[in-house]
Amino acid sequence: MNYYPWLHDDEDRSLAWITYAPDVLRDHPKEHQLSEGVSVKGWYPADVEMELSDQRGIKLADSVPNIMSLLIVSEKLKALMEERSGAQLEFLPVRLRDQKQRLVQKPYYVMNVLGTVECVDLERSKFRRSHIIPERIFRFFHLILDESKIPPDKKIFRLKEDPSLVIIREDLCEDILRAKVEGVMFLEMDEYGKEWGQR
């Protein structure tokens, strides 16, 4: 079975992006937990609003691209993930404001994928470790997974070595693509990290 990094679609220039984290999250002492695979519903604020950038497109996708490495999903994508992923997920409400500061009426959620899987092939992958947390990987130049370490029931998961990176299995990827979900990009594993060079 093939696996793919879940990335934002940065090729469709018509898509709306979120390019600033809201103060209520950026200033929160536990903000980093949003990309660590742990539950955040105990502290996640009830009134999170995010603004769509006026420097990007205006089309709202089912997965809203953003600079925070968050998965911000529509009701449509939320329902699909609840039905098909088999994963432990938290859906945290977020209100969006368009480029004219009007509240978007459609509901959106931060999808928090809980738990991690330790499955990077450290011998064959190329990467740079974090200076702050040495056991974490800061950047991949070439990512290879040891699929024998991936539980057979895992269709979507975070890497323990880099929890901000979400990996999706081929069958769930196909479900999402068949549903014509917009805003996501599933990159071939061999292509991931090429933009940073050093292969």
C-alpha positions in Angstrom: 0.0 0.0 0.0 1.3 3.5 -0.9 1.5 6.4 1.5 1.5 10.1 0.8 2.2 13.3 2.7 -0.9 15.4 3.1 0.0 18.9 1.9 -1.8 22.1 1.0 -2.5 22.8 -2.7 -0.1 25.5 -3.5 -0.5 25.2 -7.3 -4.1 26.5 -7.6 -3.7 30.3 -7.4 -7.5 30.8 -7.1 -7.6 29.3 -3.6 -8.0 31.4 -0.5 -5.2 31.1 2.1 -4.8 31.9 5.8 -1.4 33.5 6.2 -1.6 34.8 9.8 -2.3 32.8 13.0 -4.9 34.5 15.2 -3.6 36.1 18.4 -5.8 33.8 20.5 -3.8 30.8 19.2 -0.4 32.4 18.6 -0.2 33.8 22.1 -1.4 30.6 23.8 1.3 28.8 25.8 0.1 25.4 24.4 -0.3 26.5 20.8 2.5 24.1 19.7 0.3 21.1 20.8 -1.9 21.7 17.7 0.6 19.9 15.6 1.8 17.3 18.1 -0.9 14.7 17.9 -2.3 15.3 21.4 -5.8 16.3 22.5 -6.2 20.1 22.7 -10.0 20.3 23.3 -9.3 21.0 27.0 -7.7 24.4 26.2 -8.7 25.2 22.6 -10.5 28.6 22.7 -14.2 28.7 21.9 -14.0 31.9 19.7 -11.2 31.2 17.2 -11.4 33.3 14.1 -9.0 33.3 11.2 -8.8 35.8 8.3 -8.4 34.9 4.7 -5.5 36.7 3.1 -6.2 39.4 0.6 -2.9 38.6 -1.1 -4.2 35.2 -2.3 -7.2 33.9 -4.2 -10.8 34.0 -3.0 -12.0 30.5 -3.5 -12.7 28.6 -0.3 -11.6 25.0 -0.5 -12.6 22.0 1.6 -9.1 22.0 3.1 -8.0 25.6 3.5 -4.3 26.1 2.9 -2.5 28.0 5.7 1.0 28.7 7.0 0.4 27.1 10.4 0.6 23.4 9.2 -3.0 23.0 10.4 -5.7 20.9 8.6 -8.6 23.3 8.4 -11.5 21.4 6.9 -15.1 21.9 5.7 -18.2 20.1 6.9 -18.0 17.9 3.8 -14.4 16.8 4.5 -15.1 16.4 8.2 -18.0 14.0 7.4 -15.9 12.0 5.0 -13.0 11.7 7.5 -15.4 10.6 10.3 -16.9 8.0 8.0 -13.8 6.6 6.2 -10.6 7.3 8.1 -11.0 5.0 11.1 -8.7 7.5 13.0 -8.9 9.2 16.3 -9.7 12.8 15.3 -10.7 16.0 17.1 -12.7 18.6 15.1 -12.2 22.1 16.7 -14.5 24.8 15.4 -13.0 27.9 13.7 -14.8 30.8 12.1 -13.4 32.3 9.0 -13.5 35.9 7.8 -13.3 36.7 4.1 -11.2 39.4 2.5 -13.9 41.9 3.3 -13.9 40.9 7.0 -17.3 39.2 6.7 -17.9 36.0 8.6 -18.1 33.0 6.3 -21.4 31.2 7.0 -20.1 27.7 6.2 -18.7 25.9 9.2 -15.0 25.0 9.3 -12.9 23.0 11.7 -9.3 22.4 12.7 -8.9 18.6 12.2 -6.5 17.4 14.8 -5.1 13.9 14.1 -4.4 12.3 17.4 -1.4 10.0 18.1 1.8 9.4 16.2 3.5 6.5 14.5 7.3 6.0 14.7 8.0 4.7 11.2 10.7 6.8 9.5 13.5 4.7 7.9 16.3 6.7 9.5 19.0 4.9 7.6 17.6 5.6 4.2 15.9 8.9 4.7 17.8 12.2 4.5 16.9 15.0 7.0 18.0 17.6 9.4 17.1 17.3 13.1 15.6 20.1 15.2 18.1 22.1 17.3 15.5 22.7 19.9 14.1 19.1 20.2 16.9 16.9 18.9 14.8 13.7 18.7 12.5 15.6 16.2 13.2 16.0 12.5 13.1 19.7 11.4 13.2 19.1 7.7 13.2 16.1 5.3 15.2 16.1 2.1 14.2 12.5 1.3 11.5 10.7 3.3 11.3 6.9 3.3 8.9 5.0 5.6 9.5 1.6 7.2 6.0 0.3 6.3 6.5 -2.8 8.6 6.2 -0.4 11.5 2.8 1.1 10.4 -0.2 -0.6 12.1 -2.4 -2.1 9.4 -5.5 -0.1 10.6 -3.7 3.3 10.2 -5.1 5.1 7.2 -3.9 8.5 8.4 -1.4 9.4 11.1 1.3 11.8 12.2 4.9 10.9 12.2 6.4 10.6 15.7 9.7 11.9 14.2 7.9 15.0 12.8 4.3 15.2 14.2 3.5 18.3 12.1 3.6 16.0 9.0 0.4 14.0 8.4 0.7 10.9 6.2 -2.3 9.3 4.4 -2.7 5.8 3.0 -3.6 5.3 -0.6 -7.1 4.0 -0.1 -8.2 7.0 2.0 -6.5 9.3 -0.4 -8.6 7.8 -3.2 -11.8 8.3 -1.2 -10.9 12.0 -0.8 -10.1 12.5 -4.5 -13.3 10.7 -5.5 -15.2 13.1 -3.4 -13.7 16.0 -5.4 -12.3 17.6 -2.3 -10.4 20.8 -3.1 -7.4 22.3 -1.3 -5.4 19.1 -0.7 -2.3 17.8 -2.4 -1.1 14.2 -2.0 2.6 14.2 -3.1 4.4 11.1 -4.2 6.7 10.1 -1.3 9.8 10.2 -3.5 9.0 13.8 -4.4 8.7 15.1 -0.8 11.6 17.2 0.3 13.1 17.7 -3.2 12.5 21.4 -3.0 15.1 21.6 -0.2 17.8 19.9 -2.3 20.7 18.0 -0.5 19.7 14.6 -1.9 
